[in-house]
Every structure is written in structure tokens, then in C-alpha cells.
């Protein structure tokens, strides 16, 4: 299917036999209205449809993170979710229920991503009729492909940052995150601070620190993390006693997730510690709590942390 003058939205899909394509408004997503329907297919006389939508991301985040926020804010009940890790962030395939016009629908959804756009392919049918269409819906959501993908992995530019000590290193962050050097550098290491703000809310939704240290600076990953946690505690951040655990599939890498609060308001802390021959690497992220209004912002903060980790290289 092609969209005149909009090759970025051209796609192919294996739609079920017997479906017809309905007319939909020729719209494009905008910052003010960031979801547009590209196509709608159905069967005459049946309350069944396959839909393709495109979403313009306001900032870098994974397609899975966007979908989780959208489902929660629109009242869907997620029954099952599968994530696929890609260089552009996690993609998601979801089974969910939602009531519309008094009918309880069962949905199968799958996300795709290209640069600043997320493509949502979904099939739906009433719960009591879904089994009759399950096979063809599954084929449709999995046989979608863009005809002219750009291959871009992020919705915004990525900026490179250098860490000169203890050995030269470099990593990337989304350009919307403002960087400032730590006023007090760790002995023999480097520390950079990052902040992200949502202008419409006049709110900082993410604070991240990136630190490199010589191996002699700490004996354990807990020692590396302790300085960051102590600094947060001194600023009034209260957190639970979660411990670092080894990261699956990664050698000498540890992670922790901690619910926390500051001034009575909920926040979330993610920490990552890596040990290599050149030294220790630490990332700490303090982000907004995942309530309904801020889920997309937390998804953006989580994706920034992922980009920093995945792009880090000792030179």
C-alpha cells in the first residue's frame, strides 16, 4: 500500500482473504495529534478489523515503551506481552482486551519502528468471536513491512560524549538530554550529568549520571554504586533496599531497580555497573514515577539509559 507523496508510510501487509479496505482520512501524525490511521481492513457484516496506525514520537523512546503508555492511558487490559530487543529499542507484541461501544474486544497488536515513527498493526474481534479470526490476525500483524525504511534507530539525533579518564571512552545520549560536567570529578575518573525536561509540563523527568573509574577505585560493584546512592540520600531521596543483581547474558555487569520517593513524591531509580579491563562504568538514572500521565516520559528515560549503555565503548 502506498501513500502519495509520503513514501515513509508506504507498507506491505498480508491481509486475510475476503477482507475489504475501507476509506480512511488522508492524515499524517503531527506533534499536536501524533497518531494517524494509515489503513483499515474488515469483513462485511462482521465486527472484525485489521488496522495500521502511525505514531510520531515526541522524543526518543522504544516502540514497546510507547505502546505500554498508550495502552495504560486508554484503558486497555494487557493479557500477554512479548518483547523483541532491536538496535532501535524493544518492539512489542501484545494481547489485550478493551470495551468499545458496549462490546468487549480482544486485540492482537505488534509494533514496528523507523526513526521518529512507530507503526502499530492491530487486529481485533469480539472476545467470543476472536478464535475464528485468530490465525488470520496473527498472520497480518506479523507480515507487515515498510517499503522504504530509513534504518534510523532513534527519533532524535544522538550526541557523543567523551570520558577521558581513567582511559578514553565514549557513549551516546539523545540530543534532548542536557549535559553538564560534574563539578567534582572522581579521582582518576570522569563524571557527567544529564537532565531531560518536558517543556509542556515544566518538569524534569530524568536525571542521569555517567561515571568511569579506575579499577583500584572500588573492590565490588556495590562500592561503585554506593557513592551515587549516598548522594541521592543526602538530597532527601528515600529508597528501598534492592540489591544489584547480575545482568543476564552480560559478563561483569550488574543492575538494580528501586522504587523511591523524594519530598513525598514517588520516583524510580535505575542503576547499572559494568567492569572491564580498563575500569568501572556506572550509570544511574533517577526518573519520574510511572503513573499514567508520565508513563511515556519514563519510557523515554529508560530508553536514554539503554542507549548510553549499549553505545559505551572504551577507545
PLY file of the C-alpha trace (Angstrom):
ply
format ascii 1.0
element vertex 315
property float x
property float y
property float z
element edge 314
property int vertex1
property int vertex2
end_header
0.00 0.00 0.00
1.40 3.41 -0.95
0.65 6.89 0.34
1.15 9.52 -2.39
3.95 11.96 -1.55
4.59 10.12 1.74
6.98 7.27 0.93
7.94 6.93 4.60
4.45 5.48 5.18
4.38 3.03 2.26
3.97 -0.54 3.50
3.02 -4.06 2.54
0.81 -6.36 4.59
-0.57 -9.84 4.04
-4.23 -9.24 4.71
-6.74 -12.08 5.09
-8.69 -13.28 2.08
-12.18 -11.84 1.99
-11.34 -8.58 3.71
-12.02 -5.24 2.09
-10.14 -1.99 2.52
-12.13 0.87 3.97
-11.58 4.51 3.15
-9.76 6.42 5.88
-8.91 10.14 6.08
-5.60 11.03 4.44
-3.91 12.37 7.55
-0.39 12.43 8.93
0.72 12.47 12.57
1.72 15.85 13.97
3.19 16.98 17.30
-0.30 18.12 18.34
-2.06 14.93 17.17
0.62 12.27 16.94
-1.43 9.21 15.86
-2.86 8.79 12.36
-4.63 5.82 10.80
-2.99 4.56 7.61
-5.31 1.70 6.71
-8.36 -0.23 7.90
-9.49 -3.65 6.64
-12.57 -5.65 7.58
-15.26 -8.09 6.53
-18.80 -7.05 5.65
-21.27 -7.99 8.36
-18.58 -8.89 10.90
-17.36 -6.78 13.82
-13.76 -7.55 12.94
-10.94 -5.35 11.70
-7.23 -5.07 10.99
-5.79 -1.59 11.40
-2.46 0.08 10.66
-1.58 3.29 12.50
1.49 5.51 12.53
2.69 7.47 15.55
5.10 10.41 15.58
7.26 10.13 18.68
7.77 13.42 20.55
11.18 12.21 21.76
13.27 9.06 21.61
11.71 6.02 23.26
11.20 2.39 22.35
8.12 1.29 20.45
7.33 -1.06 23.34
7.58 1.81 25.82
5.25 3.96 23.75
2.72 1.13 23.42
2.72 0.38 27.16
1.97 4.02 27.94
-0.74 4.24 25.25
-2.50 1.06 26.38
-2.50 2.15 30.02
-3.74 5.66 29.30
-6.55 4.36 27.05
-7.85 1.74 29.43
-6.72 -1.49 27.75
-6.13 -4.60 29.86
-2.94 -6.37 28.79
-3.21 -10.16 28.89
0.16 -11.11 27.41
3.24 -9.27 26.15
6.34 -10.34 24.27
9.33 -8.07 23.74
11.94 -8.24 20.99
15.19 -6.36 21.51
16.47 -4.37 18.50
19.01 -1.55 17.98
16.01 0.82 17.88
14.79 -0.38 21.28
12.30 -3.03 22.27
9.43 -3.91 19.96
6.28 -5.38 21.50
3.61 -7.90 20.57
0.61 -7.70 22.89
-2.70 -9.40 23.54
-5.20 -7.08 25.23
-8.88 -6.51 25.85
-10.85 -3.28 25.63
-14.53 -2.39 25.65
-15.83 -0.14 22.86
-19.49 0.69 22.15
-20.51 -1.88 24.75
-18.59 -4.71 23.07
-15.62 -6.43 24.72
-12.92 -6.79 22.06
-9.80 -8.93 22.05
-6.80 -7.34 20.32
-3.51 -8.61 18.98
-1.05 -5.78 18.42
2.51 -5.53 17.16
4.81 -2.53 16.92
7.43 -1.61 14.35
9.74 1.41 14.46
11.64 3.52 11.95
13.33 6.67 13.24
10.73 9.01 14.72
7.80 6.80 13.68
6.18 3.84 15.41
3.86 1.69 13.31
1.11 -0.13 15.20
-0.53 -3.08 13.45
-3.53 -4.50 15.25
-6.31 -6.99 14.66
-9.47 -7.10 16.77
-12.68 -9.05 17.12
-15.27 -9.55 19.86
-13.92 -11.85 22.56
-16.46 -14.58 21.81
-15.63 -14.47 18.07
-11.85 -13.94 18.20
-10.96 -17.64 17.88
-12.45 -17.72 14.37
-10.10 -14.94 13.25
-7.03 -15.63 15.41
-4.97 -17.26 12.66
-5.50 -14.58 10.03
-4.98 -11.77 12.55
-1.70 -13.35 13.62
-0.52 -13.57 10.03
-1.48 -9.95 9.29
0.28 -8.38 12.28
3.44 -10.40 11.59
3.53 -9.87 7.81
3.80 -6.09 7.85
6.83 -4.39 6.30
7.80 -0.85 5.38
8.66 -0.42 1.74
11.20 2.38 2.26
12.67 2.06 5.76
15.37 4.56 6.68
17.02 2.28 9.22
17.28 5.12 11.74
17.30 3.76 15.29
16.23 6.91 17.13
13.52 9.56 16.98
16.09 12.29 17.57
19.78 12.90 16.97
22.24 11.10 19.23
25.12 13.12 20.70
28.50 11.55 21.52
30.26 12.29 24.81
33.88 11.60 25.72
35.08 10.21 29.04
38.85 10.91 29.16
39.70 9.14 32.45
40.80 6.54 33.51
41.04 5.54 29.84
39.44 7.29 26.85
35.87 6.15 26.28
32.76 7.38 24.51
28.99 6.87 24.60
25.86 8.46 23.14
22.74 10.12 24.51
19.60 11.53 22.87
20.25 15.18 21.97
17.31 16.39 24.08
19.22 15.49 27.24
21.29 18.44 28.50
24.79 17.57 29.74
26.88 19.27 32.41
30.23 18.06 33.78
30.19 17.03 37.41
31.70 19.92 39.42
33.75 17.41 41.43
35.40 14.74 39.29
36.13 11.38 40.95
39.87 10.69 41.47
41.29 9.23 38.28
37.84 9.10 36.65
35.20 11.10 34.80
31.64 12.02 35.71
28.98 13.63 33.52
25.44 14.65 34.46
22.39 14.70 32.18
18.91 16.17 32.57
15.74 15.89 30.49
12.72 18.15 30.82
9.22 18.07 29.36
8.53 21.71 28.38
4.73 21.34 28.34
4.77 20.15 31.96
7.65 22.37 33.10
9.00 19.25 34.70
12.33 17.43 34.76
11.52 13.77 34.15
15.02 12.29 34.12
18.38 12.87 35.78
21.25 10.59 34.78
24.88 10.36 35.81
27.60 8.53 33.86
30.84 7.70 35.66
34.06 5.93 34.69
36.52 4.90 37.41
39.87 3.11 37.60
39.63 -0.48 38.82
41.51 0.40 42.02
38.72 2.82 42.97
36.38 0.01 44.09
36.53 -3.65 45.05
32.90 -4.52 44.30
30.05 -3.21 42.11
28.26 -2.24 45.33
31.19 0.05 46.18
30.79 1.77 42.79
27.06 2.26 43.27
27.31 3.36 46.91
28.61 6.87 46.15
25.65 7.61 43.86
23.08 6.25 46.31
24.63 8.20 49.17
24.44 11.41 47.14
20.73 10.80 46.43
20.07 10.05 50.08
21.76 13.32 51.07
19.30 15.12 48.79
16.32 13.58 50.56
15.67 10.62 48.25
14.28 7.66 50.17
14.61 4.22 48.57
14.08 0.54 49.30
16.88 -1.92 49.94
17.05 -3.53 46.48
20.43 -5.03 45.64
22.44 -5.20 42.45
21.95 -8.46 40.55
23.95 -9.89 37.60
22.60 -8.89 34.20
21.57 -11.95 32.12
23.89 -12.62 29.19
26.44 -9.98 30.21
29.71 -10.69 31.97
30.76 -8.49 34.91
27.59 -6.40 34.64
25.03 -5.68 37.36
21.70 -3.84 37.56
19.18 -2.70 40.15
15.69 -1.17 40.01
14.45 0.72 43.08
11.12 2.40 43.81
11.88 5.58 45.75
10.41 8.87 46.88
11.54 12.46 47.24
9.59 15.08 49.19
6.79 12.54 49.47
6.50 12.09 45.71
7.27 8.74 44.02
10.29 8.36 41.73
12.24 5.44 40.32
15.98 4.70 40.38
17.79 2.50 37.84
21.48 1.71 38.29
23.94 -0.18 36.08
27.53 -1.20 36.87
30.00 -2.70 34.40
33.58 -3.86 34.98
36.12 -4.13 32.18
39.88 -4.37 31.84
40.06 -0.56 31.50
37.96 0.29 34.57
34.49 0.55 36.08
31.50 2.09 34.26
28.45 3.31 36.18
25.11 4.70 35.03
22.49 5.96 37.45
19.05 7.23 36.40
16.51 8.99 38.61
13.22 9.19 36.72
9.60 10.15 37.21
7.35 7.52 38.75
5.37 5.52 36.16
1.90 6.89 36.81
-0.48 7.09 33.87
0.38 10.65 32.84
4.14 10.08 32.98
4.49 6.56 31.55
5.73 7.87 28.20
8.27 10.09 29.94
9.61 7.17 31.93
9.81 5.15 28.72
11.94 7.95 27.27
14.24 7.95 30.31
14.60 4.17 30.20
15.49 4.31 26.51
18.13 7.02 27.14
19.75 4.77 29.74
19.66 1.86 27.30
21.29 3.95 24.55
24.05 5.10 26.90
24.79 1.53 27.96
24.63 -0.02 24.51
26.77 2.65 22.88
29.51 2.82 25.53
32.93 1.88 24.20
36.42 2.12 25.60
38.57 3.65 22.85
0 1
1 2
2 3
3 4
4 5
5 6
6 7
7 8
8 9
9 10
10 11
11 12
12 13
13 14
14 15
15 16
16 17
17 18
18 19
19 20
20 21
21 22
22 23
23 24
24 25
25 26
26 27
27 28
28 29
29 30
30 31
31 32
32 33
33 34
34 35
35 36
36 37
37 38
38 39
39 40
40 41
41 42
42 43
43 44
44 45
45 46
46 47
47 48
48 49
49 50
50 51
51 52
52 53
53 54
54 55
55 56
56 57
57 58
58 59
59 60
60 61
61 62
62 63
63 64
64 65
65 66
66 67
67 68
68 69
69 70
70 71
71 72
72 73
73 74
74 75
75 76
76 77
77 78
78 79
79 80
80 81
81 82
82 83
83 84
84 85
85 86
86 87
87 88
88 89
89 90
90 91
91 92
92 93
93 94
94 95
95 96
96 97
97 98
98 99
99 100
100 101
101 102
102 103
103 104
104 105
105 106
106 107
107 108
108 109
109 110
110 111
111 112
112 113
113 114
114 115
115 116
116 117
117 118
118 119
119 120
120 121
121 122
122 123
123 124
124 125
125 126
126 127
127 128
128 129
129 130
130 131
131 132
132 133
133 134
134 135
135 136
136 137
137 138
138 139
139 140
140 141
141 142
142 143
143 144
144 145
145 146
146 147
147 148
148 149
149 150
150 151
151 152
152 153
153 154
154 155
155 156
156 157
157 158
158 159
159 160
160 161
161 162
162 163
163 164
164 165
165 166
166 167
167 168
168 169
169 170
170 171
171 172
172 173
173 174
174 175
175 176
176 177
177 178
178 179
179 180
180 181
181 182
182 183
183 184
184 185
185 186
186 187
187 188
188 189
189 190
190 191
191 192
192 193
193 194
194 195
195 196
196 197
197 198
198 199
199 200
200 201
201 202
202 203
203 204
204 205
205 206
206 207
207 208
208 209
209 210
210 211
211 212
212 213
213 214
214 215
215 216
216 217
217 218
218 219
219 220
220 221
221 222
222 223
223 224
224 225
225 226
226 227
227 228
228 229
229 230
230 231
231 232
232 233
233 234
234 235
235 236
236 237
237 238
238 239
239 240
240 241
241 242
242 243
243 244
244 245
245 246
246 247
247 248
248 249
249 250
250 251
251 252
252 253
253 254
254 255
255 256
256 257
257 258
258 259
259 260
260 261
261 262
262 263
263 264
264 265
265 266
266 267
267 268
268 269
269 270
270 271
271 272
272 273
273 274
274 275
275 276
276 277
277 278
278 279
279 280
280 281
281 282
282 283
283 284
284 285
285 286
286 287
287 288
288 289
289 290
290 291
291 292
292 293
293 294
294 295
295 296
296 297
297 298
298 299
299 300
300 301
301 302
302 303
303 304
304 305
305 306
306 307
307 308
308 309
309 310
310 311
311 312
312 313
313 314
